Amino acid sequence: MRAIWKGAVSFGLVSIAVKLYSATQEKDIRFHQVHRADGGRIRYKRTCSVCGEEVNYDDIAKGYDIGGGEMVVLTDEDFADLPLTTSHAIDVLEFVPAEQVDPILYNKAYFLEPEGAATKPYVLLRDALVDAERVAIVKVALRQREQLATLRVREGVLLLNTMLWPDEVRKPDFGFLDEDITVRPPELAMASSLIDSMAGEFQPDAFTDDYRAALQEVIDAKVEGREVVQPEEVEKAPAAAVDLMAALRASVERARAARGEQPEAGEPTPISAARSAQKAPAKKAPAKKAPAGKTTEKKAAPKKAAEKKTAQKKAEPAAEKKTGARKAAPKKAPRKTA
C-alpha cells in the first residue's frame, strides 16, 4: 500500500506521527469509451465555453456559481490562505461510546500506521481505546477539506473513519410516515418468526459479487476467444404479496426448509400462538367427508329400499278397493282320497 497522507494524532499533549492508507478499494470492473468500429479510445478536449479554445491544466481554476450567469473564480493563492491546506494534524476532540455514532455518518475508512519512534504512543492509544470501549471523535484536514472522523481499533490497527457532517444527511419526508397503519399481532408474530428462522452470524466472506464474477468470465472468454457461457439465471424477486399472512407463512416454511429444519409435532405456529393470545373463539371442526366410492353407495341403497317399501304399502290398499278378488287369498285345492 502507498501512504496518501502524513501527519500526527494529537492526543492531549501527546503527538503520534502516523501515515494514512486507504483501507478499502472498489473492485468494480471499469470500462473505457471506445469507437465501436476500431476500438479507439474516445478523448475529450477541455474547451472554454466563451472563447471556444482548448485550455491546458495550468490555466484551469476553480469557480463558484453564484447564479445569474455570474461566476466567482478562486485561484491557488486564495486556497493557500486557508489554514487547512498546511494542517497535518488529527485532533482528538472527545471519546464516546461507539453505539452513539449513527452508521449513516460514516464515509471512508483509512488505516493509520505509526511512523518512526511513534510506535509506543500509538500502541498506548490503541490499547486505551480497547479498554475504554470507546471511539475517538476527531477532526482532520484531507484534500483541502476539514472533516469529522472517528478513531477506532480494527485488528490491532487504528482505523480512521471520515464522517459526513450532520447537515449533510437528508431527513426522510415520506407520506406514509403520517398515515395510521396498524400491524395486527398475528402478522407481527409471523414476521418475527421469519426473522428468527433466517437469523445467523454475519460472515462477510460468505457473500460474493456474482455479477462481477459473471462479467469477468465474459471478458476472459472474449480475450481467450472462447464461447461465452451464460451465467446461471438469477432467481427473480417475487411479486408483491397480496395476502401478507400467506406470504409470511410461506417465507417461514421456505427458510426452515433451507436450513433442513422441520417443526416438531404439536409445536404451535406463530400465527396460532398470536390467535390464542387474542383469545379468539375456536372454530368448529368440519365434519369428516366420506370417501368417494363404496361408502356413498352403501348409504344410498338402504334409503332407496325404504322409499320403495313405503310406496308399495300405500299402493296396496288403493288396489284392494278397486278389486275385491285380489283382497282374498287364494284357497288351496282339497286332496283326493281313495
HELIX and SHEET records of a PDB file:
HELIX    1   1 TYR A   57  ASP A   59  5                                   3    
HELIX    2   2 ASP A   76  ALA A   80  1                                   5    
HELIX    3   3 PRO A   83  THR A   86  5                                   4    
HELIX    4   4 ALA A   98  GLN A  100  5                                   3    
HELIX    5   5 PRO A  103  LEU A  105  5                                   3    
HELIX    6   6 GLY A  116  ALA A  118  5                                   3    
HELIX    7   7 THR A  119  ALA A  132  1                                  14    
HELIX    8   8 PRO A  166  GLU A  168  5                                   3    
HELIX    9   9 GLY A  175  ASP A  178  5                                   4    
HELIX   10  10 PRO A  185  SER A  197  1                                  13    
HELIX   11  11 PRO A  204  ALA A  206  5                                   3    
HELIX   12  12 ASP A  210  GLU A  224  1                                  15    
HELIX   13  13 LEU A  244  ALA A  258  1                                  15    
HELIX   14  14 PRO A  270  ALA A  277  1                                   8    
HELIX   15  15 LYS A  294  LYS A  322  1                                  29    
SHEET    1   A 8 TRP A   5  PHE A  11  0                                        
SHEET    2   A 8 VAL A  14  SER A  22 -1                                        
SHEET    3   A 8 TYR A 106  PRO A 114 -1                                        
SHEET    4   A 8 VAL A 157  MET A 163 -1                                        
SHEET    5   A 8 ARG A 145  ARG A 154 -1                                        
SHEET    6   A 8 ARG A 134  LEU A 142 -1                                        
SHEET    7   A 8 ALA A  89  PRO A  97 -1                                        
SHEET    8   A 8 TRP A   5  PHE A  11  1                                        
SHEET    1   B 2 LYS A  62  GLY A  67  0                                        
SHEET    2   B 2 GLU A  70  LEU A  74 -1                                        
END                                                                             
